[in-house]
Amino acid sequence: MVKMALKVSYIGSDFSGSQIQKTERTVEGVLLDALIELGLTDSAESANIKSSGRTDAGVHALSQIITFDTNDPGLSIPRAINSKLPSDVWAWAYAIVPDDFNPRKDAVSRFYRYYLFNEKYDISKMRDAARLLVGTHDFSNFSKKDKKQERTTIRTIEKLDIRVSGELIQIDI
């Protein structure tokens, strides 16, 4: 078995998030269907799909890393996989990765971009608040309590930009 990593993009408008759900259309679900159709795996269990992060319903992604296990790394290339994916999901890069590679835990950084409709937000106050978030902080108040204390809630925000472009506010973290 070989572990493959794909760099995947998608338009999330018609998805109920990224993670597989039994009764909903998800990014991982359509990817699994494509992998099965190509003969790269035969089930969710053998594919062992893992993502660098989760997205909610309607969220888009430009560069999400998704790994899966296969016995046919030669066919596990974007062109082949894209031939079986719907038009709102596409793979655009790939690599063979070590068996212990975890796309979420091994990520060294993340980039997020959010858009808001500019409906009378006070941009000056938003920028003032954003400056308070830059740096290393404990974000435990923004997360569920981890009873085992296995995960740290300390994170570093290197940069947080807020820009106005016409009717949109763009927030880059």
N, C-alpha and C positions, 0 to 999 in steps of 0.2 A: 504494500500500500504506500502511496506517495501523497504527501500533503501539498496541495496547490493553493496559491493565493491569487485572487482576482481583484483588480481595481475596478469597481462598478459604479456606474452613475444611473440615476433614475429620476423620472418625473413622478412624484408621489401622489399626484391628485387622485388617482383611482386605486390607491393601495390603503389597506388598513394597517399601515406600519410596515416595518422591515422584517420582524421575526415571524416565523411560521405560526399560523393559527389554523386550526382544523376547518373552520367554516368560512374564513375570510381570505380574500386575495391579498397576498403579501409579497414583498420582494424576494425573500428567501424561498417562499413557496413556488413562485414561477421559475426561480433559478434551479430549485430541486427538480421541477418538472423537466426543464431543459437538460439537466445532467442525466436524468433517467432516460429520456428520449434518445440521447446520444450514446447510451450504454456506459457512461462514466461512473455510474453507481446504480444500485438497485433499490435503495431505500434511504429514508432520512437517517436511520441509525448508521448505516455504512458510510454515508456521505459525511457525517459528523460536521455539519456546517456551523461555522462560528463567524461572527461579525465584529468589526472594530467598534461598533456602537449600535444603539437602537434608534430608530426614528418612529415618530408617531404617525398616525393617519394624515395623509396630505402633505407630508414633508418630503422635499426633494434632496438629492445628494449628488455631489460631483465626483467624489473620490472616496467611496467607502471600501474598505478592505474586507473581503469575505474569503474564508478558507474552506476547503473541502478535501476529503480523502478520495483517492481514485487509484485504480490499477492501470489506467491508461493516460499518463501525463502527456503523451504526444498529441492526443486529441483534445486536451484540456486548454485550448488556446481561444482567445477572444473571438476570432473569426468563426470558429466552429460553434462555440456556445451561443454567440449572437444569432446564428442562423435558426436557433430554436427558441430564442427569447422574444417576447412581445416588444413592440416598438418603443415602449416607455421604460425599458431597462436595457442597458448595454454594458458589456465588459470592454475595457480598453487597455488593460495591461495585465500581465500575469508573471508568476515566478513559482518555481519549486522552492518550498521553504522547509526548514527542519521540522521533524515530527512534533517537537515541543513548542513550536511557534504558536502564540496566541495573539490574534490581531487586536484584541482589546488591551490586554495586559502588557504587550510588548510595544505598544505605540509610545513614541517619545514626545509627541505633541499632537494637538488637534486644532483645527481651524473651523470656526462656525461663522456663518453669515445669516443674519436675519433681516427681513424687510417688514416694515410697518407702514401702513397708510398714515400720512402726516395729517392727523385730525386734531390740530391745535395742541400738540405736545409742546412742552416748554423745553426746547432743545438745550438751552443753557443749563437748566437744572439736570437734564439727563447726562450731559457731559460732566458736570460737577460730580454726580453720583458715580459715573463710570470711573473717574480718577480714583475714587476710594477703593474700587475693586482691583485695580492694577497692583500687582505684587503677590506675595505669598500669604494666604489666609486660610483659616479653618472654616470650611463651608458646611459644618455639621448641621447648622440650623436649616439648611436647604435640602436635607436628605433624610431618608428613613434611618432610624437607629439600627446599627449593625450589632446584634446581641453578642456575636462572637468577636467583635472588634478586629476583624480580619482586614478590613479596608480602611485606609486613611481618608479623611475628609479634607486633608490639607492639599490645596492646589495652588499653582502659580499662574496668574494671568499676566502674560508678557505685554499684551497690548489690547486696548479696547477703544476702537474708533467709532464715532457716530457721525454720519454724514447725511446731509439733506440733498436730495436730487428731485426737484419738482415736487410731486405729490408723495414721494417715498422717503422714508428714513431707512438708511442702511446701517446696520450695526455689525461690525466685524470684531470677533473675539479670537 
